Amino acid sequence: MQKLFINGKKELSGKISISGSKNASLAILAATILSSTSKLVNVPLVEDIFTMIKLLKFIGLKISIKKDKNEININNTNKKIKTLAPYNLVKTMRAGVLVLGPLLSKYKKAKISLPGGCAIGTRPVDLHLFALKKLGAKIKIKNGYIVADAKNGLKGANINFPKISVGATENALLAAFSAEGKTTINNCAIEPEIKDLVKFLNKLGGKIKIVKRKIFVNCAKSINRRISHKVILDRIELGTYLIAAALVGKKIIINKINPSFIKSEIQILKKMGVRISVKGETVIILKSDKIKKINVSTQPYPGFPTDLQAQLMVLMTRAKGQSKITEKIFENRFMHVPELKRMGANIEIINKTAIISGPTNLTGAEVMATDLRASVSLVLAGLVADNRTVINRIYHLDRGYELLEKKLKNCKARIKRV
């Protein structure tokens, strides 16, 4: 099993390029079920993407990858389509459930394994099924599978989500794309990844618009046979490297970004004393010696993202006084805390809030990754810690971070995979 070895306390300097968004790519790949021929560029070549490609190939789509261009070409003209997503292809990745909406929409039936992914809470699919039932699907859970059909096709409806959910919003969109009539999705997620999915669907022939927390979908009457789409940047990867630069950077430059995607993150880092400037599509982070305490709650976009909570916690260990971070999205997302404590962090969990007392000097230790974002928080901790850190179970990292070691090595980090 592979491990990462990190020798910390090395100042980072240089430029980092940000890959395409994993989460946007996964939803858009699911949406290609609705198309005939699609070309996606700026797709990050990470394990979750390869898992989704395996699933789409199993269903019957023809897919080719140009790795040197981060380009994926998808052809869905096969008449022998399987409307099945088996357990072995969905168990490691929650996004597999996103094929449910487009399969129902186009083929009027689907059998999808209940999903897996990171062990960060139950993350039920109730809201996905709630939306699809509103659109007229008949659904039952049988032997660990979601069995759904819409023999007469899906019908437009008003969907009022009781809670904001990115995945459920995506599945509702994908199902409503060609549902007869009009669909309104209320209390929806409005992440940049959702907007990128809408952009793709509109290229495909959709008539979709987002107004505040509402999405209006008119039935797509005709489908464009050939479309090309460039995936947006990965704002979570961007936020991760901003925090890395705040921890151990001398001067880090990140080009070709959209700073509007990470307004709340930049505001929080500035409040913490991070020396950060934004000029057009470039962000520059300079050495930041005095980190200030702060209280933060994770929130749906445009609030502070749950996917950066673990990384920010590492920066909080450098702040003088008590910082607090409250997790309001998932109920089990502090699994990195015991590992950070092994490295010397002073953290106490009370209900859904982590209290971080600092500043503390982290020291290298052998630690274990428990999920995707937890694993990268241990990388950040290793970069700032004394001595050597060894991170086990790094397959979690490979699910979502493209060329992580290479990007850090280019900025003089001492990191290697064994």
Secondary structure, 3 states (H helix, E strand, C coil): CCCEEEECCCCEEEEECCCECHHHHHHHHHHHHHCCEEEEECCCCCHHHHHHHHHHHHHCCEEEEEHHHCEEEEECCCCCCCCEECHHHHCCCHHHHHHHHHHHHHHCEEEEECCCCCCCCCCCCHHHHHHHHHCCCEEEEECCEEEEECCCCCECCEEECCCCCHHHHHHHHHHHCCCECEEEEECCCCCHHHHHHHHHHHHHCCEEEEECCEEEEECCCCCCCEEEEECCECHHHHHHHHHHHHHHEEEEEECCCCHHHHHHHHHHHHHCCCEEEEECCEEEEECCCCCECCEEEECCCCCECHHHHHHHHHHHCCCEEEEEEECCCCCCCCCCHHHHHHCCCEEEEECCEEEEEECCCCECCEEECCCHHHHHHHHHHHHHCECEEEEECCHHHHCCCCCHHHHHHCCCCEEEEC
